[in-house]
Amino acid sequence: MVGLQEAEAFWKEWVEGRGYEGVVARTPRGGFKVKPELTVDAAVVGVKKTERLRVGSVVTSLRLALMSPEGDLVHVGDVSSGIDPETGRRLHALVKHFAVGEDREAYHVRPVLVAEVRCFDVYPGLRQVWRWDGRRYAARQPRSFFSLKSPVLVRFREDKQLRPEDLALEQIPEAGPFSFGEGEP
């Protein structure tokens, strides 16, 4: 039997200190995985096109991006968990008033909202990159980065703005110091 102090010391050494993914805890009734929670502040850059949006004017999924030091917005995934029906109806105004374009999957919106989301994991992949010029998005060359796995909307951050220090790529620890200079990250 391990006490709370021993468990905390183990967590700090192996998960926080050495970067392990998490720990498996066992009880007489079974086991479960414990992983660190990652919280990220991301710009809302789009609203996914869904049947509920088309028919019921309810937003059910937001497209999220982080910002490089150079000002490029990097798509890190979409969030739908945590958007209750009332919030979804209120977010419909985002599409009506702030839409600046669309593609097959989403309406692109002015990046006026910052969402705080939480997740327990990220995964690497080729991510879409955009540059916002104040009126529209310009597609840039896709880059290798990370996506949030199963993000959940926590809240909207009125104290955050569309700037690299509020939406830093380094919020994802696996990213490390990051710049979109020449070549791949």
C-alpha positions in Angstrom: 0.0 0.0 0.0 1.4 3.4 -1.0 0.5 6.5 0.8 -0.4 9.9 -0.7 3.0 11.4 -0.1 4.8 8.5 -1.8 2.3 8.7 -4.8 2.9 12.4 -5.1 6.7 12.0 -5.0 6.5 9.2 -7.6 4.3 11.4 -9.9 6.7 14.4 -9.6 9.7 12.3 -10.4 8.4 10.1 -13.2 5.6 12.1 -14.9 6.6 15.7 -14.3 10.4 15.2 -14.0 11.1 12.6 -16.6 8.2 13.2 -18.9 6.4 9.8 -18.7 2.9 9.7 -20.0 1.2 8.8 -16.7 0.9 6.1 -14.2 -1.4 3.0 -13.8 -3.0 2.8 -10.3 -4.4 -0.4 -9.0 -7.0 -1.0 -6.4 -8.5 -4.3 -5.2 -11.4 -3.6 -7.6 -9.2 -3.0 -10.7 -6.8 -0.5 -12.2 -7.0 2.8 -14.0 -4.6 5.1 -15.8 -3.8 8.5 -14.4 -2.5 11.1 -16.8 -1.6 14.8 -16.5 -4.2 17.2 -17.7 -3.1 19.7 -20.3 -4.9 23.1 -20.5 -4.5 25.2 -23.6 -5.8 28.7 -24.6 -6.6 28.7 -28.3 -8.1 31.0 -30.8 -11.5 30.1 -32.3 -10.8 30.3 -36.0 -13.8 28.4 -37.4 -17.1 26.7 -36.8 -17.6 23.3 -38.2 -20.5 22.8 -40.5 -22.9 20.3 -39.0 -26.6 19.4 -39.5 -27.5 21.0 -36.1 -25.9 24.3 -37.3 -27.7 24.2 -40.6 -31.1 23.2 -39.3 -31.2 24.4 -35.7 -28.8 27.3 -35.6 -26.7 25.5 -32.9 -22.9 25.4 -33.1 -21.6 22.0 -31.9 -17.9 22.2 -32.9 -15.3 24.9 -32.9 -12.0 24.9 -34.9 -9.0 25.9 -32.7 -5.6 27.3 -33.4 -2.4 28.3 -31.5 -0.1 31.1 -32.7 3.6 31.0 -33.6 5.9 33.8 -32.6 5.7 35.0 -36.2 1.9 35.3 -36.0 0.9 32.2 -37.9 -2.2 30.3 -36.7 -1.7 26.5 -36.4 -4.8 24.3 -36.4 -4.6 22.1 -33.3 -8.0 20.4 -33.6 -11.7 20.9 -33.1 -13.6 20.9 -29.8 -17.2 19.8 -29.4 -17.3 18.3 -25.9 -18.3 21.0 -23.4 -20.5 22.9 -25.8 -24.0 22.7 -24.3 -27.1 23.6 -26.4 -27.4 27.1 -24.9 -23.8 27.9 -25.5 -24.2 26.5 -29.0 -27.1 28.8 -29.7 -25.2 31.8 -28.4 -22.2 30.8 -30.6 -24.4 30.9 -33.7 -23.9 34.7 -33.6 -20.2 34.1 -34.2 -21.1 32.6 -37.6 -23.7 35.3 -38.4 -21.5 38.3 -37.4 -17.9 37.2 -37.8 -17.8 34.7 -40.8 -15.1 35.7 -43.3 -15.2 32.6 -45.5 -15.8 28.9 -45.6 -14.5 25.6 -47.0 -16.1 22.1 -47.2 -15.9 21.5 -43.5 -16.2 24.8 -41.7 -17.1 28.5 -41.7 -14.0 30.6 -41.0 -14.6 33.3 -38.4 -12.7 36.3 -37.2 -10.5 35.2 -34.4 -12.3 37.2 -31.7 -12.7 34.4 -29.1 -10.1 32.6 -27.1 -11.2 29.2 -25.7 -9.7 27.4 -22.8 -9.8 23.7 -23.5 -8.4 20.7 -21.6 -7.2 17.4 -22.9 -5.1 14.5 -21.7 -3.0 13.9 -24.7 -1.7 15.2 -28.0 -0.6 13.5 -31.2 1.7 14.6 -34.0 0.6 15.2 -37.6 0.6 17.6 -40.5 -1.4 20.7 -39.5 -3.0 23.4 -41.5 -1.4 26.9 -41.0 -3.0 30.3 -41.7 -2.0 33.9 -41.5 -4.8 36.4 -40.4 -4.4 39.8 -42.0 -7.3 41.5 -40.1 -9.9 40.7 -42.8 -9.3 37.1 -44.0 -7.1 34.0 -43.6 -4.3 33.2 -46.0 -3.3 29.6 -46.2 0.3 28.9 -45.5 2.3 25.7 -46.1 1.1 23.0 -43.7 3.6 22.1 -40.9 4.3 19.2 -38.6 2.8 20.0 -35.2 0.4 18.5 -32.6 -3.3 18.0 -32.4 -5.3 18.0 -29.1 -6.8 14.5 -28.4 -10.4 14.7 -27.2 -10.4 18.3 -26.1 -13.2 19.7 -23.8 -14.3 23.3 -23.8 -13.7 24.7 -20.3 -14.6 28.4 -20.8 -14.0 31.5 -23.0 -11.1 33.8 -22.0 -12.0 37.4 -22.2 -8.6 38.3 -20.7 -6.7 36.7 -23.7 -6.2 38.2 -27.1 -5.0 37.1 -30.6 -1.3 37.4 -29.8 1.6 34.9 -29.6 2.1 35.3 -25.8 -1.6 34.4 -25.1 -1.8 31.6 -27.7 1.7 30.2 -27.6 2.5 26.9 -29.4 4.7 26.1 -26.3 1.5 25.5 -24.3 1.9 22.0 -25.7 5.0 20.8 -23.8 6.0 18.4 -26.6 6.4 21.4 -28.9 9.3 22.9 -27.0 10.7 26.3 -28.1 9.1 26.9 -31.5 9.5 29.1 -34.6 8.3 28.8 -38.1 11.5 30.1 -39.6 12.9 28.3 -42.6 12.3 24.6 -42.9 10.2 22.2 -40.9 9.9 22.6 -37.1 
